């Protein structure tokens, strides 16, 4: 197994083991409430946890979705269409669609569904999925202490949660939030670097926070902001165009053949620019 395969396997294990259990009655009256995209922003995390689907295994194996599955997909996509929806809600909805295979009626793979429907690469979607369980727990447990927690803060806590559990990450964030410091991803990383090696101890975390506050507060170098994946966006646009032309090919075969020849020429041009051996 390659190093990349190892990392992907570890990430998948984190998503599986740290996903909160589904609601006790996921298909009951409350769970079927479908808030509008505009109304999601006003809901509390607890309300979202009750109102929106939770990840679960597929309930059917037929290519066509059952009525209940189609309803569930609609609720997930309503949430994903909300421009200001929280990142952790995106992660929860994407994982629900993936785990329950709600994409199967229109797309062969989850990756294809994400790219063509949402212009999101599998890598970016997996980042949402990886972060949401810890984010939801932080918000549910700490309430008003973390009213505006962001994805960068959560991702900075993930290595700690992976090693010592989500409770350790929640404790560290609480300690920082209650201290005289603006909690950022860089601050979280700096405090984690001060933690002693060995089993988790809340007292050691409190000492690390205190040491950071009285020390020079040296922050680790900030990562460059990730740029939008232009390759994925362009590919999604091309794929949509090709699908439309393929559907109309029988109506005008000559023009369709011309387009196909042009696409093959364009593909050959791209391959010709690739480095030798790539």
C-alpha positions as CSV (number, residue, x, y, z in Angstrom):
1,X,0.0,0.0,0.0
2,X,1.4,3.4,-1.0
3,X,1.8,6.4,1.3
4,X,-1.2,8.1,-0.3
5,X,-3.3,4.9,0.2
6,X,-2.3,4.9,3.9
7,X,-3.3,8.6,4.3
8,X,-6.6,8.0,2.6
9,X,-7.3,4.9,4.7
10,X,-6.5,6.8,7.9
11,X,-8.8,9.7,6.9
12,X,-11.6,7.2,6.1
13,X,-11.1,5.6,9.5
14,X,-11.3,9.0,11.2
15,X,-14.6,9.8,9.5
16,X,-16.1,6.4,10.4
17,X,-15.0,6.3,14.0
18,X,-15.7,9.9,14.9
19,X,-19.1,10.3,13.2
20,X,-21.8,10.9,15.9
21,X,-24.6,8.4,16.0
22,X,-27.8,9.1,14.0
23,X,-30.9,10.5,15.8
24,X,-32.9,7.9,17.6
25,X,-35.8,8.4,15.2
26,X,-34.2,9.5,11.9
27,X,-37.3,8.9,9.8
28,X,-39.8,10.3,12.4
29,X,-41.9,13.4,12.2
30,X,-39.2,15.8,13.5
31,X,-36.5,14.4,11.3
32,X,-38.6,14.9,8.1
33,X,-38.9,18.6,8.7
34,X,-37.3,20.3,5.7
35,X,-36.1,23.8,6.5
36,X,-35.6,26.1,3.6
37,X,-32.1,27.1,2.5
38,X,-32.7,30.6,3.8
39,X,-33.8,29.4,7.2
40,X,-30.9,27.1,7.9
41,X,-28.6,29.9,9.1
42,X,-31.0,30.8,11.9
43,X,-31.2,27.3,13.3
44,X,-29.1,26.2,16.3
45,X,-26.7,23.3,15.9
46,X,-29.1,21.2,18.0
47,X,-32.0,22.1,15.7
48,X,-30.0,21.2,12.6
49,X,-29.0,17.8,14.2
50,X,-32.7,17.1,14.6
51,X,-34.0,18.5,11.3
52,X,-31.4,17.2,8.8
53,X,-30.5,13.6,7.9
54,X,-27.6,11.9,9.7
55,X,-25.2,9.6,7.9
56,X,-26.3,6.0,7.6
57,X,-25.8,2.9,5.5
58,X,-27.9,2.4,2.3
59,X,-31.5,1.4,2.9
60,X,-31.9,0.0,-0.7
61,X,-29.7,-1.4,-3.5
62,X,-31.9,-0.6,-6.5
63,X,-30.7,1.9,-9.1
64,X,-33.8,4.0,-8.6
65,X,-34.2,5.8,-5.3
66,X,-37.1,4.9,-3.1
67,X,-39.5,7.8,-2.2
68,X,-38.0,8.1,1.3
69,X,-34.5,8.2,-0.2
70,X,-35.5,10.9,-2.7
71,X,-37.0,13.0,0.1
72,X,-33.7,12.6,2.1
73,X,-31.6,13.6,-0.9
74,X,-33.8,16.7,-1.4
75,X,-33.3,17.7,2.2
76,X,-29.5,17.3,1.9
77,X,-29.4,19.2,-1.3
78,X,-31.5,22.0,0.1
79,X,-29.0,22.5,2.8
80,X,-26.1,22.3,0.4
81,X,-27.6,25.0,-1.8
82,X,-27.7,27.5,1.0
83,X,-24.8,29.9,0.3
84,X,-24.1,30.7,3.9
85,X,-24.6,27.2,5.3
86,X,-22.0,26.3,7.9
87,X,-19.1,24.1,6.7
88,X,-19.9,21.4,9.1
89,X,-23.5,21.1,7.8
90,X,-22.0,20.7,4.3
91,X,-19.8,17.9,5.6
92,X,-22.7,16.1,7.3
93,X,-24.9,16.4,4.2
94,X,-22.1,15.2,1.9
95,X,-21.4,12.2,4.1
96,X,-25.1,11.3,4.3
97,X,-25.4,11.4,0.5
98,X,-22.2,9.3,0.2
99,X,-22.8,6.7,2.8
100,X,-26.5,6.1,1.8
101,X,-25.5,6.2,-1.9
102,X,-28.3,8.8,-2.6
103,X,-26.4,9.9,-5.7
104,X,-26.8,6.5,-7.5
105,X,-29.8,7.3,-9.5
106,X,-28.0,10.0,-11.6
107,X,-24.3,9.3,-11.1
108,X,-22.1,6.3,-11.2
109,X,-19.8,7.5,-8.3
110,X,-19.9,9.9,-5.4
111,X,-16.9,11.7,-6.9
112,X,-18.7,12.2,-10.2
113,X,-21.8,13.5,-8.3
114,X,-19.8,16.1,-6.3
115,X,-17.9,17.3,-9.4
116,X,-20.8,17.6,-11.8
117,X,-23.5,18.7,-9.3
118,X,-21.5,20.9,-6.9
119,X,-18.2,21.6,-8.8
120,X,-16.4,20.2,-5.8
121,X,-13.5,17.8,-6.0
122,X,-13.5,14.6,-3.9
123,X,-10.6,16.0,-1.9
124,X,-12.5,19.2,-0.9
125,X,-15.6,17.2,-0.1
126,X,-13.7,14.8,2.1
127,X,-12.3,17.8,4.0
128,X,-15.8,18.8,4.8
129,X,-16.7,15.3,5.8
130,X,-13.6,14.9,8.0
131,X,-14.2,18.1,9.9
132,X,-17.9,18.0,10.6
133,X,-18.2,15.5,13.5
134,X,-15.7,17.4,15.7
135,X,-17.2,20.8,14.7
136,X,-20.7,19.7,15.6
137,X,-19.5,18.4,19.0
138,X,-17.7,21.6,19.7
139,X,-20.8,23.7,19.0
140,X,-23.2,21.4,20.9
141,X,-20.9,21.1,24.0
142,X,-19.6,24.7,24.2
143,X,-22.6,26.6,22.9
144,X,-22.1,30.3,22.9
145,X,-18.3,29.9,23.6
146,X,-17.9,28.9,19.9
147,X,-20.5,31.0,18.1
148,X,-18.4,31.5,15.0
149,X,-16.0,28.5,14.9
150,X,-14.5,28.1,11.5
151,X,-13.2,25.3,9.4
152,X,-9.5,26.3,9.9
153,X,-9.9,26.1,13.7
154,X,-11.4,22.7,13.5
155,X,-8.9,21.4,11.1
156,X,-6.1,22.6,13.4
157,X,-7.7,20.5,16.2
158,X,-8.1,17.3,14.1
159,X,-4.6,15.9,14.8
160,X,-5.2,16.3,18.5
161,X,-8.6,14.6,18.2
162,X,-7.1,11.8,16.2
163,X,-4.5,11.1,18.8
164,X,-6.4,11.7,22.1
165,X,-10.1,11.8,21.1
166,X,-12.6,14.6,20.5
167,X,-13.0,15.3,24.3
168,X,-9.4,16.4,24.4
169,X,-9.9,18.8,21.4
170,X,-13.0,20.2,23.1
171,X,-11.1,20.8,26.4
172,X,-8.3,22.6,24.6
173,X,-10.6,24.8,22.6
174,X,-12.6,25.7,25.8
175,X,-9.4,26.5,27.7
176,X,-8.3,28.8,24.9
177,X,-11.7,30.4,24.4
178,X,-11.9,31.3,28.1
179,X,-8.3,32.7,28.1
180,X,-7.3,36.2,27.1
181,X,-6.5,35.3,23.5
182,X,-8.1,35.4,20.1
183,X,-8.5,31.8,19.1
184,X,-7.2,31.2,15.6
185,X,-6.0,28.1,13.8
186,X,-2.4,29.3,14.2
187,X,-2.9,29.8,18.0
188,X,-4.3,26.3,18.3
189,X,-1.3,24.8,16.5
190,X,1.1,26.8,18.6
191,X,-0.5,25.5,21.9
192,X,-0.6,21.9,20.6
193,X,3.1,22.2,20.0
194,X,3.6,22.9,23.7
195,X,1.8,19.8,24.9
196,X,4.0,17.1,26.4
197,X,4.3,13.8,24.7
198,X,2.3,11.0,26.3
199,X,-1.2,10.2,27.4
200,X,-3.7,13.0,27.5
201,X,-4.2,15.0,30.7
202,X,-6.5,18.0,30.9
203,X,-4.1,19.6,33.4
204,X,-1.2,19.5,30.9
205,X,-3.4,21.2,28.3
206,X,-4.2,24.0,30.8
207,X,-0.5,24.4,31.5
208,X,0.2,24.6,27.8
209,X,-2.3,27.3,27.3
210,X,-0.9,29.2,30.3
211,X,2.6,28.8,28.9
212,X,1.6,30.2,25.6
213,X,-0.1,33.2,27.2
214,X,3.0,34.2,29.2
215,X,5.5,33.3,26.5
216,X,6.5,35.1,23.3
217,X,3.4,33.7,21.5
218,X,5.4,32.5,18.5
219,X,2.9,31.3,15.9
220,X,3.7,28.6,13.3
221,X,4.0,29.8,9.7
222,X,0.6,30.2,8.2
223,X,-0.2,28.0,5.2
224,X,-1.0,29.8,2.0
225,X,-4.8,30.0,1.4
226,X,-5.9,27.1,-0.8
227,X,-6.8,28.3,-4.3
228,X,-10.0,27.2,-6.0
229,X,-9.5,24.1,-8.1
230,X,-9.7,25.5,-11.6
231,X,-9.0,22.1,-13.1
232,X,-12.1,20.6,-11.5
233,X,-14.3,23.6,-12.3
234,X,-13.2,23.6,-16.0
235,X,-13.7,19.8,-16.2
236,X,-17.2,20.0,-14.8
237,X,-18.1,22.7,-17.3
238,X,-16.7,20.7,-20.2
239,X,-18.4,17.5,-18.9
240,X,-21.8,19.2,-18.8
241,X,-21.4,20.6,-22.3
242,X,-20.4,17.2,-23.6
243,X,-23.4,15.6,-22.0
244,X,-25.7,18.1,-23.7
245,X,-24.1,17.6,-27.1
246,X,-24.2,13.8,-26.7
247,X,-27.9,13.9,-26.0
248,X,-28.4,15.9,-29.2
249,X,-26.0,13.9,-31.4
250,X,-28.7,11.9,-33.1
251,X,-30.4,15.0,-34.3
252,X,-27.4,16.4,-36.1
253,X,-24.8,13.6,-36.5
254,X,-22.5,15.6,-38.9
255,X,-22.0,18.5,-36.4
256,X,-21.7,16.0,-33.6
257,X,-18.9,14.2,-35.4
258,X,-17.2,17.6,-36.0
259,X,-17.4,18.3,-32.3
260,X,-16.1,14.9,-31.4
261,X,-13.1,15.3,-33.7
262,X,-12.4,18.7,-32.2
263,X,-12.5,17.3,-28.7
264,X,-10.1,14.5,-29.6
265,X,-7.7,17.1,-31.1
266,X,-7.9,19.1,-28.0
267,X,-7.2,16.1,-25.8
268,X,-4.2,15.2,-28.0
269,X,-2.9,18.8,-27.6
270,X,-3.1,18.6,-23.8
271,X,-1.3,15.2,-23.8
272,X,1.4,16.6,-26.0
273,X,2.2,19.3,-23.4
274,X,2.6,16.8,-20.5
275,X,6.1,16.2,-19.2
276,X,7.9,13.1,-20.6
277,X,6.8,10.1,-18.6
278,X,4.0,11.9,-16.8
